[in-house]
């Protein structure tokens, strides 16, 4: 199983970055998806998900993986 990584940025209700940027729907510059992959084998805890984004304001990269 992959190591779980959960950066806290872009994970609240307004998808907010540490720099204060928010998702476009909330008036911010949003983020760009760098990589997104995943699969499920239909079993409990039997899958993989990884989403890497780059903030369109500060250009830092963040990853959600579990």
SULPE-V113591 format. One record per residue. N is the residue number from 1. OMEGA is omega in degrees with one decimal (999 if undefined). Layout:
BEGIN
N/OMEGA
N/OMEGA
END
This chain:
BEGIN
1/-179.0
2/175.6
3/-178.9
4/176.5
5/178.8
6/171.2
7/-176.6
8/-178.2
9/-178.6
10/-178.4
11/176.6
12/-174.2
13/178.2
14/-179.2
15/-174.7
16/175.2
17/176.2
18/-178.6
19/179.6
20/177.2
21/177.5
22/177.5
23/-179.8
24/179.8
25/-179.1
26/174.6
27/-179.6
28/178.8
29/175.7
30/-178.7
31/177.1
32/176.7
33/177.8
34/-177.9
35/175.8
36/179.6
37/177.7
38/175.3
39/175.4
40/176.0
41/176.6
42/-179.4
43/174.7
44/-177.0
45/-176.7
46/-178.3
47/-177.9
48/176.7
49/177.3
50/179.7
51/178.6
52/-178.8
53/174.3
54/179.0
55/179.0
56/179.5
57/-177.1
58/177.7
59/173.2
60/178.7
61/-179.7
62/-177.4
63/168.7
64/-178.8
65/173.8
66/999
END
